[in-house]
Structures are given as structure tokens and as C-alpha cells.
Amino acid sequence: MKEIERYAQYLRNESAAGADTVEGGGLLNFPLTRRVLQVCQANSLWPMTFGLACCAIEMMATGMARVDMARYGAEVFRPSARQCDLLIVSGTVTKKMAPALMTLYEQMPAPKWVIAMGNCAISGGPFKVEENYSVIEGVDTLIPVDIYIPGCPPRPEALIEGILKLQEKIAGKRHPWPQRRMKKSTKIHPID
Amino acid sequence: MKARDAVLKLTAAGFIAESSDPHGTGFHVRVILEADQVRAFAAWLLDEGFFIDFVTAVDASPACQVIYQFAHYDAPCRINARASLPESGTIDTISDIYQGADWHERETRDFFGVVFSGHPNLVPLILCDEDKDLKPLLKSEANRKTTDKLGWG
């Protein structure tokens, strides 16, 4: 656990010092190239299969037919961390799972983003009581989190909203090109 | 039918057994064991065709109670046995008789500190390595109830 905490502190120091986990390198640092890359990254987030507990069911539902993540490009779940750029921590992280989480986060190549889905990942959720002896109270004590999705569990629509907010964070505006907003009068699905 | 036979056969084999209302308690036979009878009991049950359901413990006073539950595939007979843990905190393992008890005994050691002597691999199952002596489910002196107040059913 000590190594975990040391690595988490190192990550915090890095982000405090302004390290970018999302910038390209020297060659790709032109504004136009960066814009193009951001649009590409936002529209094809590859999440990792990191469903730990009940939120995993909602994540699976979000990938299925009724609420479909593939509309936004984020349906390609990969079990290998080296092929992913999005880590959706959906579920309770226990002290026993913490080293595995850190290993997988380290294995993801930059640029990478983290969504903390559900109350357990945000703050320990229903387990944040005095008698708690094994649940990590908030995954952001270990790794830097970009988007928090509250809920126990959050509805699939809430996870979609989190992904849209992440796309906004990456590309600068909600529904980056080539996504098209549905007209307000369309009543098929409430997500815009 | 099998439940009544089971009580008679168990008493004949030397264990203290009584029948119990399954609708109220969930099991058909209640057995009280000495710590040294546990292996003989498990071997007898394996001969009779029972399978293991779980092994766990309850922190009561004067001693921790180790609970075993067995059931039968063919006839409705569920047996709940409990053994008082001796002061050494060690009880015999039944994991060589019932391999299914292996992980249950590891979990019981994690949460209650019950050491199963003869267990091939008594390492933490659920708790992380640095918490292996935490024993989170043991109760404080004030909260511990005596075995007769526990309402075994």
C-alpha cells in the first residue's frame, strides 16, 4: 500500500507541476494539428473493461442497444490497458484491488483520461462509514480523474452524459464535428 | 423423511443432533460438535452423500463458534453444525475431506482469526496482505452475546 501511495503522490506532483498527459509531442504541437487530433480522440475513445461492481452493469447497459455508446464512438472496450485511452472506474475499489488499478493505469499510454463512475469511485459511496476497513474512499486519491459521474448506480444516460462532457473537455465543445445534435422536436431519445 | 433418519443416524454415530424446523430456521438438523469431532463429522457426512454449503464463524461468548452447513442433493436435509473454538484459536481443517471448504476456511481466518490446522494454504483470500491480522468481524466485549441468547433457531 505504501508504494501505491507513493505513486499516487508522484502523480499528484506531476499534475500540480502542469505536466500534460494529453499533449502530443513537439512535432504535433501546431494548433491546427492539435485541434484535429483532439477531434479524433474525442470521437473515438476506447474504454477499458474495468467494471468492478454494480456500476459495471450500467456500463454494459450503456454499451447495449437501447442506450448506445457506439453513437459517440466509445463502444470499443478493450481488455488490454495498452490499447485503451479511457479508464472508466465503475465500481468499488478495495485496498486489495488498488495495486491492480495502479498497474493498469500505468500501462495505459498517454493521452489517457479517467472517468470515476458511481459513488464508490468518487468517494467510497455507501462504504464511507467509520467502520470501513477495506474500501478506498475515492479513486481520485490514487489516480487523476477527469470526469465524475454521481449516482448509485448512475443511469446509462448519466454515463453517456459523462462521456459527452469528456468529449467537450477534449475537443473544446460538446458534440464535436462530425456529431450532429438532434433537433429539439425529436422525441426518440432525451440525450441531445 | 431423510431429516428424521439423519438425526437418528447422527446420534447413533456419537454426535449431539436434534431436528429443527426448516421453515423457521432454514435447516433440518442442528448438531453441536466438540472441536475434535469436526473431522469425524465431515468424513461421516461425505460417506452419506452430503455436500458442504459454507464454513463461517460467529464471535460469541464464552468462545467463538465455528459454523458448518451441509446439505444433500437427493433428499431435503440441511445440517447446521457448530463447534466451540478452543482457547488456542485453532481447529482442525476439513479441506482435505471437502475441498470446497478450502476457501471458506481462508475467509473465516481473514475475518475471525480462526486458524485451521492442517490447511494447505491459509493465506488471505479477501483482505489485502497488510490487513491480514485485522480480523474485522470480531466483536468488542460489550457487543458479544452469549451463545444461548443468540437464537440459533
Interface residues (C-beta under 8 A of the other chain):
Chain A: M1 T94 K95 K96 Y133 S134
Chain B: I126 L127 C128 E130 D131 L134 P136
